[in-house]
Amino acid sequence: MNVHFVFNNTYYRQIYGIAMGSPLGPILADFFLAKLENGPLKEVINKLDFYCRYVDDTIIADQNIRKEQLLELFNNKHPAIKFTCEEEIDNKLNFLDVFLSRKENGSISRGVYRKGSSPSQYTHFLSFVPLHFKRNLVKCLAIRALKICSVDTIDRELQHIHNILIELGYPLGFLKKHLRVQNKKIVTLTANKKPLFLKLQFNCDLASDVLRDSLTGVVKRTFNAANLCLSYSTRSMVIPQLKDKLPGYATSMCIYKFSSSCGESYIGRTTRQPNQRVSEHLPSWLGKGYVKTIRSSVLSHLINSGHVVDRNKSFKVIYRIPTSFPYGVRSRLLHIAEAIGIRANKPSLCVQKKFVTPLSLSWP
């Protein structure tokens, strides 16, 4: 794939592989390794005593083949992929979040594996999040322990979870109620309801409970075939910047402004990067003594006035539509933002604009 990204104000191009963080990454990695397993590696895998893979992590058990020989066989099947190996040490091995240890009788004991750098930090009980988030945290940790741990390690793991959550302010009665083995309920098969997802802003537990009960009642009365699924969000106190901020000319879905030295101005919108739109206002033939088709009032003004402009100073991005909205919503907001910008600034070069977006503003 041909992926571009910015790091430390320098542009890079990734010419092979999937972009880091891409939603397609795990899926294509699974496809890639599945193709190797059913192709060049099929004969090798069939001879192994035990082989199991999860995405790109594999666990292998075999008594006949040496580790170096097996690693060489795997690494010689494709030039773009290299496997690494972690061996069993003192009858112990970590695989994903499972800790495996061999007993004296030859059986395998399973427990939850935590990295040494893991702080075991979970949501504090006094955190400003819905109560069911905290309840689900306890249940999630308990179910994870039950699925992973063997009989000889489950009690120790549940006690470890109990101690961590007590330090985080969880009441003892709350843990006794939810940190326990749940009996499986008898499920009556019925027609599946269509999930209806709705995201709300969290204010407090009482308001959330009242709103949830009200919405659930409304949906049940009007559309009983729907299963209302509510999720809550809170505003982060600290917003991390994990990626380099893109410069204004490298963004899209934005409103830009042109300012001429004579005081004339223009406000426009673009769904592309501003550089591409500016190149249409300032074509390569401008200033070379001949004129081609004029399709921009900015270009018409520059030809009539003879002004010479610096594209880096005369054009400026004044607003960008947030990327958190779907494309259709962003496109609609882009039209509205342009109309508001023109109404507020009254740029003289926007004479050809035909407003298709009605505005109900408090000023004329």
N, C-alpha and C positions, 0 to 999 in steps of 0.2 A: 504494500500500500504506500501511497505517496502522502505522508502526513507532515504538515508544517506546525511548528510550535516555537514559542519564545522563551528563552531562559537567559537571565542576566542581561536583558536588552539586546540579545543576539538571536537572530533567526536561524533555525535549524530545520533540516528536512530528513525525516525518517523514510528511508527507501525500502526497508524490508520489515515485515512483521506488523503487528497491530499497535495502535497508539496506546500508551499507558493510561489506564482508567476507562478505556472504551467498553461500553456494554457488550460489544461483540467479542471481546477478548476471551473470556472463559468458554464461550460457545465454540469459537473457532479453534481454540486450543484443544478442546475435547474432540472435535472433528479430526484435527490433525493427528492426534495420538491414536484415535480409533482407527484411522487409515493405516498408520504404522503397525498397529497390533494385528490387523486383518490382512496385512500385506507382508512387508519384509521381516517383521518380528514374529509372525504367526508360528513358524516352525520352532523358534526358540522358546516362546511362551508355552507352547503345548508340552514341552519336555520338563517344565518346572513343576515342583511339587505344589506350590501355591503362588498365585499371582492375583493381585487386586489393585485397582487404580481408582483414584478420585481426582478428576481433572488432570493435573500434572504431577501429582504425588502418587507414588507406587510403592507397595510393600510386597516383598518377594521372600519366599522361604524355599530353600532347596538344599539337599544334603550332598549332591554330587558335583555341582559346578562351582568353580572358584569365583570369588567376587571380581577379581581383576579381569578374568576371562569374560564374565557376563557383562561387565561395564563396557569392555571393548566391543562386544557384539552389538550392544545397544547404540553406542556412539558412532559406529561405522555405517549405520543404515540411512542417515540423512546428514548432509554437510551443515545444515543451519541449526541443528539442535545438539546440545551436549548434556548428557545426564551426569549427575553427581550421586555419590553414594554415602550413606550413613549406616555404619555397622552396629550390630548388637554389642553392647559393652556390659560386662558383668551380668549377663542374662537380662539386660534391660534395653528397651528400644522405644523411641517416641515416634508416633505416626499421626500427623494432624494434631488433634487435641486429645488423643488417646495415649496413655502411658501403659506399655506392655512389659510384663516381667515374667520370667520363666520360674516356676516352682520346682522343688526338688523331685516331685512326682511326675514332672514333665508337662503338667497343665499350665495354662497361661492365665495370669492375673491381670485384670484391666482396671485402670483408674483414669482420672482426668489429668491431662498434662497441662501445666502452666509454665510459660517461659520464666526464666529467672528475672527478666526485666519487667514482668507483668505486675502492675501495682495492685491488682484485685480491687480496683476502684469502681464502684457502681453508684447508681443514683441514691443520694442521701434521702432519708425519709422526710426531711423538712424541705426538700427541693420543691420549687414551684412548678409541679407537673401534676396531671390528674392522678388520683389515688389508684385507679386500675393499672396505671403504668407500673407502680411499685408492686402491686399485687401480682401482675404478670411477670415481673422480674423474679420474684421469689419462686413462682411456679416454673418459670423457664429454667432456672438453675437446678431446681429439683428434678424436673423431667430429664434434663441433660445428664445429670448424675445417674439417674435410673437407667438410661439408655446405654451409657458407656461403662459404668462400673460393674465389676463382678460381685458376687455375694460377699466376698471377704473384704471388699474395699468400700462398699456403699455407705455403711454407717460412718466411717471416717470422713468421707467426702461430704455427707450431709452435715456433720458436725463442723467441718471447716466452713461451709457456706453459712451456717448458723452463727459462728463466731464473727465472720466478716460483717454480716448484716447487723448484728448487735452493735458493733462499733460504729455503724452508719446510722444509728438511731432508730432502728426498726423495733417496735414493741415486741415483747416476748410472746404475748397472746396472738399477735398478728403472724408471727413466724410459726407458732404451733398450729395455727389454722391452715396455713397454705404450704408450709414446708413439710409435707408428708405424702405418703403414697396414696394416690387417688384411686378409688375403685372404678372400674370401667362401667359406664352406664349402658343400659340396653338401648340400642338405637333402633327406632322405628323408621323403616324406609319410606320416604315421601318424595314427591317431586321437588327437585332442586329449585330454590328461589334465586332470582336474578340479583346479584349483589349491586347495591347502590351506594357508591362511595361519596362521602362528604367530609371535607376538611374544615375545621372550625378553629377559631382563636381561643386558647384556654384562658379563663379568668380566675375561676376558683372551683373547688370540688362541688359545692352546693349548686352554683349556677350551671355547671356542666351537667350535673345529674338531672336538674329540672329541664334543661333544654333537650337532653337526650330522651327523657321520658315523653316530652311533648312531641318531638319529631317522630319518635317510634310510633306513638299513637296515631299521628296524622298519616304516616305511611301505611300503617296497618288498615286504617279505615278507607283510604283512597286507592291503595295499590298493594294489596296483600301478597302479591306474587313477588314483591321485592324484599330483599334482606338489607336493611339499613346498616351500613358499616361506617362508623364515625371515627375520625382521627383528630387529634388535637395538636396544635403547635404553639410554642412559646418563642418569644424573641430572645436570641442569644445576647448575653451581656457582652461577650467578646466575639467578634466576627473574625475568624482567621483568614488570612490571605495566603492560600496554599499555592496559588499560581501567580506568575508575573502579570501585572496589569497591562492589558493591551493598549497601545497608543490610540488616540482618537481616530486617526485615519485608517486603522486596521479593524474598526468595528463595523457593524452593519445595523440596519433598521434604526436610522438616526435622522435628526433634523439638523441641517447645516445652514450657515448664514454667510453671504458674500457681502463685503463692504468695500466700496470703491473710494478712492482718494477724494472724489468730488462730493461725497456724502450720500450717493445713491446706494441702495442696499437691496438684497434679495434673500428670501428664505424659502428653502425647498426641503423635500424629503427624499430619501433613497432607501431601498431595501438592500442595496449592495454596499460595498465599501466606498466611503466618500471619495477616495482617489479616483475610482472609476467614473463617478459622476462629475467630478471636477474636470477630468480629461475631456468630457463632452462639452463643458463650458469653455475650456481652453484647448481647442484642437491643435494638432501639430502644425497645420497650415497657417495658423494665426500669426500675423506679423511678417509673412513672407511675400507680401505684395499681391496676393490674389485671394479671392473669396469663393468659398463653396457654399453648400446649403447651410442656412442659419436656422437652428431649431432651439435656440435658447435666448431669452431676453438678456441674460448676462453677456452672452457672446455678441448680441446685437448692440448692446451698450458699449462694449469695448471697441467694436469696429467703428461705430459712429463717433466716439469720443477720442479714440486713439490712445487711450490710457494703457500703460504697461503695468501689470499686476504681478505680485509675488504670491504664488498659489499657497505657500505656507503661512502667509500673513493675512491674505485677503479672505481666505475661506477658513471657517472655524465650525466645528461640531458644537452645537449648543444644547442638544438633548439626545439621549439614547433610550430607546424603549427597553425596559428590563427583560432579561432573557428567561425569567421564570414563568412567563405566560406562554400559552400555546401560540403557534404561528398565526392562526386566524385572528386571535385576540390582539396580538402584537401588530398585525397589519391594520386592524381597525383603529388601534390607539395611535398608530403612526399618522393616519389621516387626521385624526382629531388634534394631535399635537401640532401638526403643521398649520391647521386652521387657527388654533389658538395663538401660535407664534405670529402669524400674519395679522390677525386681529389686534394683537397687543402692540406690535412694532410698526405696522403699516409700512412695509418696505415698498418703495416706489417702483421697483422693477418687477413686481408681481402682478402686473396688469393683466396677464393672460390666464391667471388662476381662475378656475371655475369651481366654486365650492360645492361639493356633493355632500358634505358633512354639515348638517345644521347644528349651530351652536346656540346654547341657551346660557349666555354669560351675564354676569351682573353689571358689566360695563358696555357701553355702546361700541 
